[in-house]
Amino acid sequence: MRVAPSIQIDIASHRGWIGVQRALYGLAVAVIVGWALASAGTGGGMLAAAAAGLATAWLAGRWLRSPPARLGWDGARWSLQQAGGPALPGRAEVQIDLGIWMLLRFRPEGAGARADRWLALGHRHAGAAWHGARVALFATPPLGARAAVAGGARPTA
């Protein structure tokens, strides 16, 4: 079995991904506030909902900045190193693949779901490592399938 090539990709906060997150937070708060005011029967609910959504989007933009990180694949496992910290081994899983942009979830080994890190990866920022990253992400079997192959059993679909 061939192994995907080793890669190192620097990951930074992308303006587009931050914009999408801001819009989603703002929309969610606007809908909740609008629904609550409509249920209460008060007037001016649309204006208050829009103001709450815009304020939330603005605050989310200040809160969503994440420190630069480096995602690596050494041919056997994934690692994530954040701004001068140690490289944490774990799993990188593709959650959304749009061809030129992917949303990944990095799950550190031995950590709970709260330690998961969401990473936006675009072909512009990855540069020459883009193809290698896609190969490594899609060629790496899930942990259960890897154990089954190592044990001699064939993984099931």
KAURKA-V450853 format. One record per residue. RES is the residue in three letters. SS is DSSP state (helix for helix, strand for strand, loop for the rest). PHI is phi in whole degrees, 0 to 359 (* if undefined). NEAR is the number of other C-alpha atoms within 8 Angstrom. Layout:
RES/SS/PHI/NEAR ; RES/SS/PHI/NEAR
//
This chain:
MET/loop/*/2 ; ARG/loop/279/3 ; VAL/loop/252/7 ; ALA/loop/297/10 ; PRO/loop/293/10 ; SER/loop/290/9 ; ILE/strand/219/10 ; GLN/strand/222/9 ; ILE/strand/233/9 ; ASP/strand/279/10 ; ILE/strand/241/13 ; ALA/loop/234/8 ; SER/loop/291/11 ; HIS/loop/270/7 ; ARG/helix/301/6 ; GLY/helix/297/6 ; TRP/helix/293/9 ; ILE/helix/295/12 ; GLY/helix/298/9 ; VAL/helix/297/8 ; GLN/helix/296/9 ; ARG/helix/300/13 ; ALA/helix/297/9 ; LEU/helix/294/8 ; TYR/helix/297/12 ; GLY/helix/297/14 ; LEU/helix/296/9 ; ALA/helix/298/9 ; VAL/helix/292/12 ; ALA/helix/299/13 ; VAL/helix/295/9 ; ILE/helix/296/9 ; VAL/helix/295/12 ; GLY/helix/299/12 ; TRP/helix/296/8 ; ALA/helix/296/8 ; LEU/helix/289/11 ; ALA/helix/292/10 ; SER/helix/292/7 ; ALA/helix/280/6 ; GLY/loop/78/6 ; THR/loop/273/8 ; GLY/loop/276/6 ; GLY/loop/74/6 ; GLY/helix/295/11 ; MET/helix/294/7 ; LEU/helix/294/7 ; ALA/helix/295/10 ; ALA/helix/295/14 ; ALA/helix/296/9 ; ALA/helix/296/9 ; ALA/helix/295/12 ; GLY/helix/295/14 ; LEU/helix/295/9 ; ALA/helix/296/9 ; THR/helix/295/12 ; ALA/helix/298/12 ; TRP/helix/296/9 ; LEU/helix/296/8 ; ALA/helix/298/11 ; GLY/helix/298/11 ; ARG/helix/282/7 ; TRP/helix/271/6 ; LEU/loop/277/7 ; ARG/loop/298/8 ; SER/loop/243/6 ; PRO/loop/292/8 ; PRO/loop/300/10 ; ALA/strand/217/11 ; ARG/strand/234/11 ; LEU/strand/263/12 ; GLY/strand/227/11 ; TRP/strand/232/13 ; ASP/loop/258/9 ; GLY/loop/99/8 ; ALA/loop/231/6 ; ARG/loop/204/9 ; TRP/strand/269/12 ; SER/strand/214/12 ; LEU/strand/228/13 ; GLN/strand/242/12 ; GLN/strand/257/11 ; ALA/loop/14/7 ; GLY/loop/80/5 ; GLY/loop/273/6 ; PRO/loop/286/6 ; ALA/strand/282/8 ; LEU/strand/264/9 ; PRO/strand/286/10 ; GLY/strand/179/12 ; ARG/strand/241/11 ; ALA/strand/252/10 ; GLU/strand/237/8 ; VAL/strand/284/10 ; GLN/strand/256/8 ; ILE/strand/223/7 ; ASP/strand/232/9 ; LEU/loop/253/6 ; GLY/loop/89/5 ; ILE/loop/253/7 ; TRP/strand/209/10 ; MET/strand/226/13 ; LEU/strand/252/12 ; LEU/strand/247/13 ; ARG/strand/244/12 ; PHE/strand/260/13 ; ARG/strand/247/12 ; PRO/strand/297/11 ; GLU/loop/295/8 ; GLY/loop/72/4 ; ALA/loop/246/8 ; GLY/loop/282/6 ; ALA/helix/296/6 ; ARG/helix/293/5 ; ALA/helix/273/8 ; ASP/loop/301/10 ; ARG/strand/236/7 ; TRP/strand/267/8 ; LEU/strand/235/9 ; ALA/strand/264/12 ; LEU/strand/230/11 ; GLY/strand/244/10 ; HIS/helix/294/9 ; ARG/helix/296/5 ; HIS/helix/280/8 ; ALA/helix/282/12 ; GLY/loop/63/7 ; ALA/loop/293/6 ; ALA/helix/278/10 ; TRP/helix/301/10 ; HIS/helix/297/7 ; GLY/helix/299/12 ; ALA/helix/294/9 ; ARG/helix/296/8 ; VAL/helix/298/10 ; ALA/helix/295/11 ; LEU/helix/293/10 ; PHE/helix/266/7 ; ALA/helix/270/8 ; THR/loop/280/7 ; PRO/loop/289/7 ; PRO/loop/301/6 ; LEU/helix/305/6 ; GLY/helix/295/6 ; ALA/helix/291/10 ; ARG/helix/297/9 ; ALA/helix/293/8 ; ALA/helix/293/11 ; VAL/helix/293/10 ; ALA/helix/295/7 ; GLY/loop/276/6 ; GLY/loop/96/6 ; ALA/loop/273/7 ; ARG/loop/274/6 ; PRO/loop/291/7 ; THR/loop/265/4 ; ALA/loop/281/2
//
